[in-house]
């Protein structure tokens, strides 16, 4: 084997090693804290979709925010309100429609065991049909051993 072939073989080996390291980092198991954040968020979305609204108040810190960037008629509309006002509006709806909001491509970070962030793609599914999709972003803090939302922000794009 000549010098050039050895260099090419060595370069390929280094590239493959770096790719394997990057891939294994992506596949690493979630920590206990990361899993507890994801479980908390998924449980929240299930209760929200089932309209168990009275169970949601305790999931928020005081003055928590809900921020929505929604696409309507080809235009983006941004809104923000306190979680308290958001929940009050939901509770006033006399005929809520049950939905599911499965999340995927979930990325969770936990800092110091106290501050967490979850980002995920989602779809809103009603009666088996996807009606919108987007990205959820949740910021949480641990309060007396329990995760609570500080901010829920999401994009919402209707399915055509």
C-alpha positions as CSV (number, residue, x, y, z in Angstrom):
1,X,0.0,0.0,0.0
2,X,1.5,3.3,-1.0
3,X,1.6,6.5,1.2
4,X,-1.4,8.1,-0.6
5,X,-3.6,5.0,-0.1
6,X,-2.7,4.9,3.6
7,X,-3.6,8.5,4.0
8,X,-6.9,8.0,2.2
9,X,-7.6,4.9,4.3
10,X,-6.7,6.9,7.5
11,X,-8.9,9.8,6.5
12,X,-11.8,7.6,5.8
13,X,-11.3,5.9,9.2
14,X,-11.3,9.3,11.0
15,X,-14.4,10.5,9.2
16,X,-16.3,7.3,10.0
17,X,-15.2,7.5,13.6
18,X,-16.5,11.1,13.9
19,X,-19.7,10.1,12.2
20,X,-20.2,7.2,14.5
21,X,-19.6,9.4,17.6
22,X,-22.1,12.0,16.4
23,X,-24.7,9.3,15.6
24,X,-24.3,7.6,19.0
25,X,-24.6,11.0,20.7
26,X,-28.0,11.5,19.0
27,X,-29.1,8.0,20.0
28,X,-28.1,8.4,23.7
29,X,-30.7,7.6,26.2
30,X,-32.5,10.4,27.9
31,X,-31.5,11.2,31.4
32,X,-34.1,10.7,34.1
33,X,-34.7,14.5,34.2
34,X,-35.1,14.7,30.4
35,X,-37.6,11.8,30.4
36,X,-39.6,13.3,33.3
37,X,-39.9,16.6,31.3
38,X,-41.1,14.8,28.2
39,X,-43.5,12.7,30.2
40,X,-44.9,15.8,31.9
41,X,-45.4,17.6,28.6
42,X,-47.0,14.6,26.9
43,X,-49.3,14.1,29.9
44,X,-50.2,17.8,29.7
45,X,-51.1,17.6,26.0
46,X,-53.2,14.5,26.6
47,X,-55.2,16.2,29.4
48,X,-55.5,19.4,27.2
49,X,-56.8,17.3,24.3
50,X,-59.3,15.6,26.6
51,X,-60.5,18.9,28.0
52,X,-59.5,18.0,31.6
53,X,-58.9,21.8,32.0
54,X,-59.3,21.9,35.7
55,X,-56.2,19.7,36.1
56,X,-54.0,22.1,34.1
57,X,-53.9,25.2,36.5
58,X,-51.3,23.6,38.7
59,X,-49.0,22.9,35.7
60,X,-48.1,26.6,35.4
61,X,-46.0,29.1,37.3
62,X,-47.6,32.4,38.3
63,X,-47.6,34.7,35.3
64,X,-46.7,31.9,32.8
65,X,-47.1,32.9,29.2
66,X,-48.7,31.3,26.1
67,X,-47.2,32.6,22.8
68,X,-48.7,31.5,19.5
69,X,-47.5,32.3,16.0
70,X,-50.3,31.2,13.8
71,X,-50.6,31.2,10.0
72,X,-54.0,32.4,8.7
73,X,-54.9,33.1,5.1
74,X,-51.2,33.2,4.2
75,X,-50.3,35.7,6.9
76,X,-48.6,35.2,10.3
77,X,-50.5,36.4,13.4
78,X,-48.8,36.5,16.8
79,X,-50.5,36.4,20.1
80,X,-49.5,36.2,23.7
81,X,-51.4,36.0,26.9
82,X,-51.0,34.7,30.5
83,X,-51.7,31.0,31.0
84,X,-54.4,32.1,33.4
85,X,-56.2,34.0,30.7
86,X,-55.6,31.2,28.1
87,X,-57.1,28.6,30.4
88,X,-60.1,30.9,31.3
89,X,-60.8,31.2,27.5
90,X,-60.6,27.4,27.0
91,X,-63.0,26.8,30.0
92,X,-65.6,29.2,28.4
93,X,-65.9,27.0,25.3
94,X,-69.2,25.2,25.7
95,X,-68.5,22.7,22.9
96,X,-64.8,21.8,22.9
97,X,-63.5,19.3,20.3
98,X,-61.3,16.5,21.6
99,X,-57.9,16.3,19.9
100,X,-54.6,14.6,20.1
101,X,-51.2,16.4,19.8
102,X,-48.5,13.8,19.3
103,X,-45.0,15.1,19.4
104,X,-41.9,13.9,17.6
105,X,-38.3,14.9,17.0
106,X,-38.2,15.8,20.7
107,X,-35.2,17.6,22.0
108,X,-34.9,18.2,25.8
109,X,-32.3,20.0,27.7
110,X,-32.2,20.3,31.5
111,X,-29.8,22.7,33.2
112,X,-28.9,22.3,36.8
113,X,-31.8,20.0,37.4
114,X,-34.0,23.1,37.7
115,X,-34.6,24.7,34.2
116,X,-35.7,22.6,31.2
117,X,-36.6,23.2,27.6
118,X,-38.4,20.9,25.3
119,X,-38.8,21.5,21.5
120,X,-40.8,19.1,19.3
121,X,-42.7,18.9,16.1
122,X,-46.4,18.3,16.5
123,X,-49.6,17.6,14.6
124,X,-53.1,18.4,16.0
125,X,-55.3,15.4,15.1
126,X,-59.1,15.6,15.3
127,X,-61.3,12.6,14.5
128,X,-58.3,10.9,12.9
129,X,-57.5,13.9,10.6
130,X,-54.5,16.2,10.9
131,X,-55.8,19.8,11.1
132,X,-52.6,21.7,11.8
133,X,-48.9,21.2,12.6
134,X,-46.0,23.2,13.9
135,X,-43.4,23.3,16.5
136,X,-43.9,23.3,20.3
137,X,-41.4,25.0,22.6
138,X,-41.8,24.6,26.3
139,X,-39.7,26.2,29.0
140,X,-40.2,24.7,32.5
141,X,-38.8,25.1,36.0
142,X,-38.8,22.7,38.8
143,X,-40.9,24.0,41.7
144,X,-41.0,22.0,44.9
145,X,-39.9,18.9,43.1
146,X,-42.4,19.2,40.2
147,X,-42.0,20.6,36.7
148,X,-44.1,23.7,35.8
149,X,-44.4,25.7,32.6
150,X,-43.0,29.2,32.5
151,X,-43.7,29.6,28.8
152,X,-45.5,27.6,26.1
153,X,-44.8,28.9,22.6
154,X,-45.8,27.3,19.3
155,X,-46.3,27.8,15.7
156,X,-49.5,26.6,14.1
157,X,-49.9,26.0,10.4
158,X,-53.2,24.7,9.1
159,X,-53.2,21.6,6.8
160,X,-54.7,22.4,3.4
